[in-house]
């Protein structure tokens, strides 16, 4: 798959353009002005502002695949294990905090109940620390299967719809199905025809986070995301020099797009360097 990523800077805005076989999309990032007057951007804010890029890819996928069955009110896939990148946890926590009190309390009760249930199983320790160096394909399949066998609804599922939408996990936003919706209830059904529509924003942000903190790719299970965000508030919300962060975001996006064709994009990985310290 051929792709091209463009980047331009102007006062108060950073423009990103992406062209590939899957979609043509653009994104404008608006950094904050830090105390010293320099433009700054946190991981939390980057995750929030990057969402329209994924949405453009999903819209293009829907045009390419008219048989896509996903629609509002279909919760068939909402019992799967969903993992998010570290920056996404802040977006999810902010969405929850902005909800009306009773609705927020009901979701928090469901999260608590699911966490208690997970602690009673062998899944808890596996879910508490998901890193790529410990996530072989067979192991992840077994973990996803065991989680699915719990038959636990996503705690953010409310009246058949996602309470986080439109600030929902990128893994959910970019996952579509072009087969009978009845098959979506079981993600291990061999007849399920999944369409991975997006540019891989979750993986891109996970790579970016790993680059900044010099650690393996980290994933957080969705039921644990809000607690994780609260524990890592400083790292998620500290402003970094916006230009440096966005340049590295584009490099990691190049790696993610390249990985879709089996290894391209490694040149970007080799020259990624370090993200500058706080603005």
Residue frames as qw, qx, qy, qz and C-alpha x, y, z in Angstrom:
[[0.000, 0.888, 0.460, 0.000, 0.00, 0.00, 0.00],
 [0.408, 0.316, -0.011, 0.857, 1.43, 3.35, -1.06],
 [0.284, -0.849, -0.426, 0.134, 0.91, 6.32, 1.23],
 [0.367, 0.422, -0.083, 0.825, 2.02, 9.92, 1.64],
 [0.394, -0.741, -0.452, 0.302, 1.91, 12.03, 4.80],
 [0.295, 0.594, 0.039, 0.747, 2.17, 15.81, 4.53],
 [0.475, -0.624, -0.419, 0.457, 2.83, 18.24, 7.34],
 [0.250, 0.569, 0.081, 0.779, 2.66, 22.04, 7.45],
 [0.378, -0.483, -0.503, 0.609, 2.92, 24.58, 10.25],
 [0.039, 0.632, 0.219, 0.742, 1.21, 27.95, 10.59],
 [0.061, -0.253, 0.488, -0.833, 0.57, 30.28, 13.54],
 [0.558, -0.076, 0.410, -0.718, -1.88, 28.54, 15.86],
 [0.906, 0.196, 0.165, -0.336, -2.35, 25.39, 13.77],
 [0.203, -0.406, 0.843, 0.289, -0.60, 22.31, 12.42],
 [0.783, 0.343, -0.044, -0.518, -2.03, 20.66, 9.30],
 [0.383, -0.250, 0.878, 0.140, -1.58, 16.96, 8.51],
 [0.729, 0.368, -0.184, -0.547, -2.62, 15.34, 5.24],
 [0.483, -0.206, 0.850, 0.045, -2.69, 11.61, 4.57],
 [0.699, 0.424, -0.249, -0.519, -3.15, 10.00, 1.17],
 [0.244, -0.261, 0.931, 0.074, -3.16, 6.25, 0.59],
 [0.232, -0.105, -0.842, -0.476, -5.17, 3.55, -1.15],
 [0.163, -0.458, -0.835, 0.257, -7.66, 3.47, 1.74],
 [0.052, -0.894, -0.427, 0.125, -8.48, 7.16, 2.00],
 [0.347, 0.424, -0.032, 0.836, -7.50, 10.76, 1.50],
 [0.446, -0.778, -0.437, 0.065, -7.83, 12.70, 4.74],
 [0.268, 0.541, -0.238, 0.761, -6.69, 15.88, 6.42],
 [0.585, -0.621, -0.468, 0.230, -6.43, 16.90, 10.05],
 [0.135, 0.714, -0.172, 0.665, -5.81, 20.23, 11.75],
 [0.640, -0.397, -0.505, 0.421, -4.26, 20.25, 15.22],
 [0.050, -0.843, 0.006, -0.536, -4.57, 23.40, 17.33],
 [0.589, -0.046, -0.568, 0.572, -1.93, 23.51, 20.08],
 [0.370, -0.874, -0.300, 0.096, -2.37, 25.45, 23.29],
 [0.284, 0.763, -0.262, 0.519, -0.23, 28.46, 24.12],
 [0.737, -0.309, -0.453, 0.395, 2.07, 27.65, 27.05],
 [0.375, -0.850, -0.165, 0.331, 3.27, 30.07, 29.71],
 [0.428, -0.448, 0.342, 0.706, 6.40, 30.89, 27.71],
 [0.411, 0.626, -0.111, -0.653, 4.34, 31.57, 24.59],
 [0.085, 0.302, -0.873, -0.372, 5.47, 28.42, 22.77],
 [0.770, -0.022, -0.271, -0.577, 2.83, 26.07, 21.31],
 [0.175, -0.279, 0.905, -0.269, 2.33, 23.01, 23.50],
 [0.761, -0.011, -0.377, -0.527, 0.32, 19.83, 23.12],
 [0.491, -0.340, 0.735, -0.321, -0.36, 17.01, 25.57],
 [0.017, 0.020, -0.974, -0.227, -0.91, 13.35, 24.73],
 [0.226, 0.475, 0.756, -0.389, -4.48, 13.68, 26.01],
 [0.326, 0.691, 0.062, -0.643, -5.24, 16.60, 23.70],
 [0.134, 0.401, -0.740, -0.523, -3.54, 14.94, 20.74],
 [0.129, 0.182, 0.975, 0.021, -5.74, 11.85, 21.11],
 [0.282, 0.636, 0.538, -0.476, -8.88, 14.00, 21.19],
 [0.282, 0.719, -0.172, -0.612, -7.91, 16.10, 18.18],
 [0.033, -0.320, 0.852, 0.414, -6.72, 13.11, 16.12],
 [0.489, 0.272, 0.780, -0.278, -10.15, 11.45, 16.09],
 [0.567, 0.660, 0.073, -0.487, -11.39, 13.12, 12.86],
 [0.179, 0.548, -0.743, -0.339, -8.53, 11.48, 10.95],
 [0.200, 0.008, 0.978, -0.061, -9.82, 8.03, 11.85],
 [0.472, 0.522, 0.517, -0.488, -13.39, 9.10, 11.09],
 [0.419, 0.652, -0.324, -0.542, -12.39, 10.10, 7.55],
 [0.091, 0.304, -0.928, -0.194, -10.90, 6.65, 6.95],
 [0.308, 0.241, 0.870, -0.300, -14.03, 4.97, 8.30],
 [0.497, 0.619, 0.188, -0.578, -16.27, 7.03, 6.00],
 [0.336, 0.556, -0.626, -0.432, -14.09, 6.01, 3.04],
 [0.082, -0.102, 0.991, -0.027, -14.38, 2.35, 4.08],
 [0.444, 0.425, 0.640, -0.461, -18.16, 2.62, 4.18],
 [0.503, 0.648, -0.170, -0.546, -18.13, 3.95, 0.63],
 [0.225, 0.444, -0.833, -0.243, -15.90, 1.06, -0.49],
 [0.113, -0.092, -0.985, 0.097, -17.96, -1.58, 1.32],
 [0.452, -0.242, -0.159, -0.844, -21.69, -0.84, 0.89],
 [0.726, -0.255, -0.615, -0.171, -22.47, -4.14, 2.65],
 [0.204, 0.174, -0.647, 0.713, -21.16, -2.89, 6.01],
 [0.444, -0.542, -0.682, -0.209, -23.82, -3.74, 8.57],
 [0.376, -0.277, -0.500, 0.729, -22.64, -1.61, 11.53],
 [0.132, -0.619, -0.300, -0.714, -25.15, 1.01, 12.64],
 [0.197, -0.337, 0.458, -0.799, -26.26, 2.87, 15.73],
 [0.759, -0.184, 0.205, -0.590, -28.09, 0.60, 18.16],
 [0.928, 0.151, -0.338, -0.031, -26.21, -2.59, 17.21],
 [0.368, -0.753, 0.508, -0.197, -24.20, -3.74, 20.26],
 [0.986, 0.091, -0.122, -0.071, -23.33, -7.17, 18.84],
 [0.718, 0.371, -0.377, 0.452, -19.55, -6.67, 19.14],
 [0.175, -0.751, 0.263, -0.580, -19.65, -4.99, 22.56],
 [0.868, -0.466, 0.145, -0.090, -18.59, -8.08, 24.52],
 [0.826, 0.373, -0.198, 0.375, -15.14, -8.27, 22.96],
 [0.619, -0.530, -0.043, 0.578, -11.88, -7.42, 24.69],
 [0.350, 0.877, 0.081, 0.320, -11.06, -3.87, 23.65],
 [0.662, -0.372, -0.062, 0.648, -7.58, -2.51, 24.32],
 [0.193, 0.967, 0.115, 0.119, -6.72, 1.19, 24.08],
 [0.579, 0.378, -0.253, 0.677, -3.50, 3.17, 23.90],
 [0.389, -0.367, -0.467, 0.704, -2.38, 5.21, 26.88],
 [0.020, 0.026, -0.061, -0.998, -3.38, 8.60, 25.35],
 [0.400, -0.351, -0.616, -0.581, -6.90, 7.31, 24.67],
 [0.420, -0.423, -0.732, 0.331, -7.47, 6.67, 28.38],
 [0.096, -0.278, -0.243, 0.924, -7.51, 10.42, 29.04],
 [0.300, -0.065, -0.438, -0.845, -10.05, 10.97, 26.26],
 [0.505, -0.348, -0.768, -0.184, -12.26, 8.25, 27.76],
 [0.355, -0.384, -0.592, 0.613, -11.90, 9.60, 31.31],
 [0.043, 0.150, 0.005, -0.988, -12.79, 13.12, 30.13],
 [0.405, -0.205, -0.598, -0.661, -15.87, 11.85, 28.31],
 [0.493, -0.415, -0.755, 0.125, -17.03, 10.05, 31.44],
 [0.257, -0.314, -0.404, 0.820, -16.42, 13.11, 33.63],
 [0.147, 0.031, -0.206, -0.967, -18.52, 15.27, 31.30],
 [0.332, -0.346, -0.804, -0.351, -21.60, 13.03, 31.63],
 [0.516, -0.545, -0.041, -0.659, -24.66, 13.84, 33.69],
 [0.272, -0.498, 0.692, -0.446, -24.30, 12.63, 37.28],
 [0.816, -0.039, 0.448, -0.364, -26.72, 9.68, 37.32],
 [0.858, 0.485, -0.151, -0.071, -25.53, 8.39, 33.96],
 [0.297, 0.661, -0.628, 0.282, -21.90, 8.65, 35.05],
 [0.474, -0.395, 0.654, -0.438, -22.64, 6.89, 38.35],
 [0.923, 0.148, 0.216, -0.282, -24.37, 4.01, 36.56],
 [0.735, 0.569, -0.355, 0.102, -21.38, 3.48, 34.26],
 [0.028, 0.616, -0.677, 0.401, -18.94, 3.63, 37.19],
 [0.726, -0.217, 0.509, -0.410, -21.02, 1.01, 39.01],
 [0.937, 0.331, 0.010, -0.110, -20.87, -1.26, 35.96],
 [0.472, 0.664, -0.522, 0.252, -17.10, -0.74, 35.70],
 [0.318, -0.512, 0.666, -0.440, -16.66, -1.61, 39.38],
 [0.878, -0.009, 0.350, -0.327, -18.80, -4.73, 39.01],
 [0.851, 0.488, -0.194, 0.025, -16.82, -5.89, 35.96],
 [0.223, 0.668, -0.619, 0.348, -13.49, -5.26, 37.68],
 [0.579, -0.363, 0.599, -0.417, -14.65, -7.28, 40.72],
 [0.944, 0.205, 0.166, -0.199, -15.66, -10.08, 38.40],
 [0.657, 0.633, -0.380, 0.153, -12.32, -9.99, 36.58],
 [0.125, -0.640, 0.656, -0.379, -10.43, -10.15, 39.88],
 [0.783, -0.168, 0.502, -0.327, -12.16, -13.44, 40.59],
 [0.916, 0.397, 0.066, 0.007, -10.74, -14.95, 37.39],
 [0.745, -0.227, 0.269, 0.567, -7.27, -15.66, 36.07],
 [0.450, 0.703, 0.301, 0.462, -7.77, -12.83, 33.57],
 [0.236, -0.963, -0.094, 0.084, -7.06, -10.00, 35.99],
 [0.549, -0.582, 0.350, 0.488, -3.28, -10.31, 36.08],
 [0.549, 0.226, 0.567, 0.571, -3.10, -10.72, 32.31],
 [0.165, 0.835, 0.409, 0.329, -5.25, -7.65, 31.68],
 [0.384, -0.877, -0.082, 0.276, -3.47, -5.48, 34.25],
 [0.245, -0.700, 0.455, 0.492, -0.24, -5.29, 32.23],
 [0.789, 0.480, 0.371, 0.097, -0.58, -5.69, 28.48],
 [0.060, -0.772, 0.422, 0.472, 2.62, -4.99, 26.59],
 [0.751, 0.533, -0.280, -0.273, 3.68, -6.09, 23.14],
 [0.223, 0.518, -0.818, 0.111, 6.69, -7.96, 24.47],
 [0.280, -0.044, 0.884, -0.371, 4.28, -10.21, 26.37],
 [0.639, 0.414, 0.295, -0.577, 1.52, -10.36, 23.79],
 [0.126, -0.163, 0.859, 0.469, 2.27, -13.15, 21.33],
 [0.459, -0.008, -0.435, -0.775, -0.48, -13.80, 18.81],
 [0.545, -0.218, -0.803, -0.097, -1.57, -17.12, 20.31],
 [0.265, -0.253, -0.648, 0.667, -1.54, -15.67, 23.82],
 [0.217, 0.135, 0.066, -0.965, -3.62, -12.68, 22.85],
 [0.523, -0.106, -0.623, -0.572, -6.11, -14.89, 21.03],
 [0.479, -0.272, -0.809, 0.202, -6.49, -17.03, 24.16],
 [0.101, -0.243, -0.447, 0.855, -6.93, -13.93, 26.32],
 [0.348, 0.059, -0.216, -0.910, -9.51, -12.42, 23.97],
 [0.546, -0.169, -0.748, -0.336, -11.38, -15.74, 23.85],
 [0.372, -0.287, -0.753, 0.460, -11.41, -16.08, 27.63],
 [0.079, 0.201, 0.235, -0.948, -12.70, -12.51, 28.00],
 [0.455, -0.023, -0.457, -0.764, -15.42, -13.11, 25.42],
 [0.493, -0.208, -0.844, -0.045, -16.48, -16.28, 27.25],
 [0.070, -0.191, -0.598, 0.775, -17.33, -14.11, 30.28],
 [0.008, -0.627, -0.676, -0.387, -20.27, -12.75, 28.24],
 [0.260, -0.610, -0.345, 0.665, -19.74, -9.37, 29.92],
 [0.304, 0.864, 0.318, 0.243, -21.25, -6.32, 28.27],
 [0.411, 0.323, -0.137, 0.841, -18.96, -3.32, 27.90],
 [0.228, -0.540, -0.563, 0.582, -19.60, -1.07, 30.93],
 [0.031, 0.325, -0.101, -0.940, -20.00, 1.89, 28.57],
 [0.133, -0.273, -0.793, -0.528, -22.89, 0.21, 26.75],
 [0.183, 0.286, 0.512, -0.789, -26.07, 2.14, 27.59],
 [0.602, 0.510, 0.357, -0.499, -29.46, 1.28, 26.08],
 [0.816, 0.370, 0.405, 0.183, -27.78, -0.52, 23.19],
 [0.441, 0.840, -0.047, 0.313, -25.49, 2.40, 22.31],
 [0.678, 0.020, -0.295, 0.673, -21.97, 3.45, 23.25],
 [0.283, -0.902, -0.277, 0.173, -22.06, 6.11, 25.95],
 [0.503, -0.481, 0.220, 0.683, -18.57, 7.27, 24.94],
 [0.453, 0.458, 0.521, 0.560, -19.47, 8.08, 21.32],
 [0.766, 0.620, -0.154, 0.074, -18.05, 10.08, 19.60],
 [0.009, -0.750, 0.628, -0.209, -15.02, 9.96, 21.94],
 [0.957, -0.165, 0.184, -0.155, -14.98, 6.17, 21.88],
 [0.607, -0.440, 0.560, 0.354, -11.93, 3.90, 21.52],
 [0.317, 0.595, -0.494, -0.549, -10.26, 4.01, 18.12],
 [0.101, -0.109, 0.981, 0.125, -10.28, 0.21, 18.01],
 [0.346, 0.496, 0.736, -0.304, -14.09, 0.35, 18.13],
 [0.327, 0.739, 0.015, -0.588, -14.41, 3.25, 15.70],
 [0.227, 0.579, -0.644, -0.445, -12.17, 1.58, 13.10],
 [0.188, -0.029, 0.981, 0.021, -13.72, -1.90, 13.34],
 [0.620, 0.243, -0.046, -0.744, -16.56, -2.67, 10.93],
 [0.467, 0.018, 0.884, 0.028, -18.25, -5.82, 9.67],
 [0.426, 0.314, -0.409, -0.744, -19.51, -6.58, 6.17],
 [0.265, -0.077, -0.953, -0.129, -21.35, -9.78, 7.04],
 [0.504, -0.571, -0.555, -0.335, -24.65, -10.76, 8.65],
 [0.211, -0.647, 0.349, -0.644, -24.94, -8.82, 11.95],
 [0.904, -0.352, -0.007, -0.242, -25.93, -12.07, 13.67],
 [0.874, 0.171, -0.267, 0.369, -22.36, -13.29, 13.18],
 [0.172, 0.678, -0.313, 0.642, -20.90, -10.27, 14.99],
 [0.708, -0.616, 0.093, -0.334, -22.06, -11.59, 18.36],
 [0.892, -0.295, 0.250, 0.235, -19.21, -14.10, 18.14],
 [0.156, 0.875, -0.377, -0.262, -15.95, -12.49, 16.96],
 [0.322, -0.392, 0.844, 0.176, -14.50, -16.00, 16.51],
 [0.747, 0.447, 0.437, -0.225, -17.16, -17.02, 13.98],
 [0.491, -0.142, 0.583, 0.632, -15.25, -18.03, 10.81],
 [0.298, 0.626, 0.615, 0.375, -18.04, -16.50, 8.74],
 [0.137, -0.898, -0.184, 0.375, -17.53, -13.04, 10.21],
 [0.601, 0.483, 0.179, 0.610, -16.12, -10.65, 7.62],
 [0.356, -0.775, -0.162, 0.497, -14.34, -7.91, 9.53],
 [0.470, 0.721, 0.108, 0.498, -13.26, -4.67, 7.85],
 [0.530, -0.535, -0.148, 0.641, -10.44, -2.85, 9.59],
 [0.349, 0.838, 0.355, 0.224, -11.21, 0.55, 8.22],
 [0.162, -0.983, 0.024, 0.083, -8.99, 3.07, 9.91],
 [0.457, 0.742, -0.419, 0.255, -5.38, 4.23, 9.78],
 [0.786, -0.144, -0.490, 0.350, -4.58, 2.50, 13.06],
 [0.086, -0.792, 0.157, -0.583, -4.74, 5.49, 15.40],
 [0.794, -0.587, 0.095, -0.125, -4.61, 3.35, 18.54],
 [0.905, -0.015, 0.051, 0.422, -1.39, 1.67, 17.42],
 [0.403, 0.648, -0.040, 0.645, 0.08, 4.99, 16.28],
 [0.343, -0.795, 0.152, -0.478, -0.58, 6.59, 19.66],
 [0.908, -0.403, 0.093, 0.060, 0.72, 3.51, 21.48],
 [0.789, 0.268, -0.004, 0.553, 3.93, 3.72, 19.44],
 [0.123, 0.758, -0.079, 0.635, 4.22, 7.45, 20.16],
 [0.636, -0.711, 0.123, -0.275, 3.76, 6.90, 23.90],
 [0.944, -0.175, 0.077, 0.267, 6.37, 4.12, 23.89],
 [0.587, 0.515, -0.036, 0.624, 8.79, 6.39, 22.01],
 [0.153, -0.812, 0.117, -0.550, 8.34, 9.19, 24.56],
 [0.655, -0.622, 0.319, -0.287, 8.76, 7.00, 27.64],
 [0.278, 0.540, -0.794, -0.016, 11.20, 4.49, 26.12],
 [0.525, -0.095, 0.769, -0.352, 9.13, 1.42, 26.91],
 [0.124, 0.144, 0.913, 0.361, 7.52, -1.43, 24.95],
 [0.346, -0.287, -0.403, -0.797, 4.11, -0.80, 23.40],
 [0.101, 0.118, 0.779, -0.607, 1.57, -0.66, 26.19],
 [0.365, -0.346, -0.593, -0.629, -2.13, -1.48, 25.94],
 [0.218, -0.029, 0.626, -0.748, -4.83, -0.87, 28.54],
 [0.055, -0.393, -0.905, -0.153, -7.97, -3.01, 28.70],
 [0.160, -0.524, -0.292, -0.784, -11.02, -0.75, 28.37],
 [0.608, -0.665, -0.418, -0.117, -12.54, -1.65, 31.79],
 [0.674, -0.448, -0.165, 0.563, -9.29, -0.42, 33.39],
 [0.437, 0.507, 0.182, 0.720, -8.81, 2.69, 31.24],
 [0.216, -0.868, -0.123, -0.429, -10.36, 5.33, 33.51],
 [0.740, -0.650, 0.051, 0.162, -8.42, 4.22, 36.58],
 [0.760, 0.051, 0.168, 0.625, -5.23, 4.12, 34.50],
 [0.234, 0.704, 0.171, 0.649, -5.82, 7.69, 33.29],
 [0.444, -0.864, -0.050, -0.233, -6.34, 8.93, 36.83],
 [0.816, -0.457, 0.123, 0.331, -3.11, 7.30, 38.01],
 [0.623, 0.024, 0.316, 0.715, -1.10, 8.74, 35.11],
 [0.135, 0.922, 0.342, -0.126, -2.63, 12.21, 34.96],
 [0.223, -0.805, 0.262, 0.483, 0.67, 14.08, 34.85],
 [0.393, -0.184, 0.718, 0.544, 2.19, 12.13, 31.97],
 [0.330, 0.549, 0.732, 0.231, -1.01, 12.30, 29.95],
 [0.074, 0.928, 0.365, 0.027, -1.68, 16.02, 30.38],
 [0.427, -0.622, 0.176, 0.633, 1.78, 17.60, 30.56],
 [0.530, 0.828, 0.006, -0.183, 2.30, 19.91, 27.56],
 [0.713, -0.158, 0.423, 0.537, 5.11, 18.94, 25.18],
 [0.025, 0.479, -0.344, -0.807, 6.53, 21.05, 22.34],
 [0.716, 0.443, 0.332, -0.424, 3.77, 20.74, 19.75],
 [0.541, 0.666, -0.423, -0.292, 5.95, 20.64, 16.64],
 [0.022, 0.426, -0.902, 0.065, 8.15, 17.85, 18.00],
 [0.508, 0.088, 0.769, -0.379, 5.18, 15.79, 19.17],
 [0.707, 0.549, 0.153, -0.420, 3.34, 16.12, 15.86],
 [0.391, 0.630, -0.637, -0.210, 6.43, 15.24, 13.81],
 [0.107, -0.246, 0.950, -0.159, 6.83, 12.07, 15.86],
 [0.627, 0.298, 0.534, -0.483, 3.11, 11.35, 15.56],
 [0.661, 0.615, -0.197, -0.381, 3.47, 11.44, 11.76],
 [0.200, 0.512, -0.835, -0.035, 6.53, 9.18, 11.90],
 [0.325, -0.034, 0.892, -0.313, 4.65, 6.63, 14.00],
 [0.680, 0.465, 0.266, -0.500, 1.62, 6.90, 11.70],
 [0.494, 0.608, -0.548, -0.294, 3.95, 6.09, 8.80],
 [0.036, -0.292, 0.947, -0.130, 5.15, 2.98, 10.65],
 [0.521, 0.210, 0.686, -0.463, 1.57, 1.89, 11.34],
 [0.679, 0.580, -0.028, -0.450, 0.46, 2.38, 7.73],
 [0.333, 0.579, -0.728, -0.154, 3.61, 0.62, 6.56],
 [0.279, -0.184, 0.910, -0.247, 2.96, -2.35, 8.82],
 [0.718, 0.347, 0.339, -0.499, -0.31, -2.93, 6.95],
 [0.760, 0.569, -0.267, -0.168, 1.78, -4.03, 3.97],
 [0.977, -0.118, -0.059, 0.168, 4.18, -6.19, 5.97],
 [0.753, -0.294, 0.007, 0.588, 7.12, -4.20, 7.19],
 [0.337, 0.576, 0.140, 0.732, 7.28, -0.96, 5.22],
 [0.323, -0.872, -0.077, -0.361, 7.75, 2.11, 7.34],
 [0.839, -0.381, -0.139, 0.363, 10.77, 0.75, 9.20],
 [0.474, 0.374, -0.043, 0.796, 12.89, 3.62, 7.90],
 [0.279, -0.727, -0.052, -0.625, 10.71, 5.94, 9.92],
 [0.830, -0.541, -0.135, 0.008, 11.21, 3.76, 12.97],
 [0.794, 0.001, -0.099, 0.600, 14.97, 3.94, 12.57],
 [0.291, 0.335, -0.021, 0.896, 14.98, 7.74, 12.39],
 [0.354, -0.755, -0.504, -0.226, 12.27, 8.46, 14.95],
 [0.243, 0.422, -0.362, 0.795, 14.64, 9.90, 17.57],
 [0.247, -0.364, -0.715, 0.544, 13.37, 11.35, 20.82],
 [0.107, -0.821, -0.433, -0.356, 10.42, 13.57, 21.60],
 [0.182, 0.468, -0.321, 0.803, 11.47, 16.81, 23.26],
 [0.245, -0.295, -0.745, 0.546, 10.78, 17.37, 26.94],
 [0.004, -0.765, -0.607, 0.216, 8.00, 19.47, 28.37],
 [0.273, 0.684, 0.222, 0.640, 7.28, 22.83, 26.82]]
